[in-house]
Amino acid sequence: MSYRCEVCGKALQRGHRISHAHNVSKRMWQPNLQRVRAVIDGRSMHVRVCTRCLKKGLVDKKVRRTAAPAETPTA
């Protein structure tokens, strides 16, 4: 599985770390990907999505159903 957003395609970026003395070494920037359960084509699936796409609302998150709380008798 590649380190890429499945909505916008954002992926790793590579560059150089440059010190004050101008020593150059390689480095990578990784997108902030989250594994989210989303509704795609009417089915719920796990997808890896960057946080920017989540904030924009480009992903329809699947809402998990929980059991209804037990009713307490009122006096």
Order of alpha helices (4+ residues) and beta strands (2+ residues): beta-beta-beta-beta-alpha
